[in-house]
Amino acid sequence: MKVKNAMTADFLRSAYGGESMAHMRYLIWGESAKKDGYPNIGRLFDAVAYAEWAHAKNHFNVLKDEAGDNTVAAGAVFGHTNIVENLQGAINGELHEIEQMYPVYLETAKFQDEKDAYKAFHYALEAEKIHAKMFADAQISAKNKKDIGDEKIYVCPICGYTEIGDNVEKCPVCGAKRDIFKSF
């Protein structure tokens, strides 16, 4: 379904840009974490990068009928220093999405009756809540010069829901079966 409202389309583009940048930033920070002796925090960054890819893909797909060039303004966290500060950057980015960006985008899509955009924003918002907690927990470990545990990390490719350990039969956000989750 074509996006009917310019504001929702702009929000989808902005969210696509932000999620795309988060994807790359987390891959870079994950690589650094591994080099610095935190392989499991590195895997966490990789897993959440995949979730951010899923969010970007969802936003892009809602805009599939919006062909053409666009300038995209998107917020982004920059910096590449050490494990604790990189995790803080990740936490800050996730909290921005949870507390400011996605609630506004979600309510706008609802108000403008943009069902596909609403679903994409909802999926991202629910996953970002989990990501913020995971990064905060990892930061506590890193501040104590410890890595996180080596349990597998699973990500739903439909909505980006992320979990540590094999704890669910189906995605609690979108209902996807557990057997399609990607593991890290």
Protein Blocks (a to p, Z undefined) as FASTA:
>chain_A
ZZfbfklmmmmmmmmmmmmmmmmmmmmmmmmmmmnopaklmmmmmmmmmmmmmmmmmmmm
mmmmmgcdddddddddedjfbfmlmmmmmmmmmmmmmmmmmmmmmmmmmmnopaklmmmm
mmmmmmmmmmmmmmmmmmmmmmnopacdfbdcdddfknopacedjfbfbdfklopafklp
ccZZ
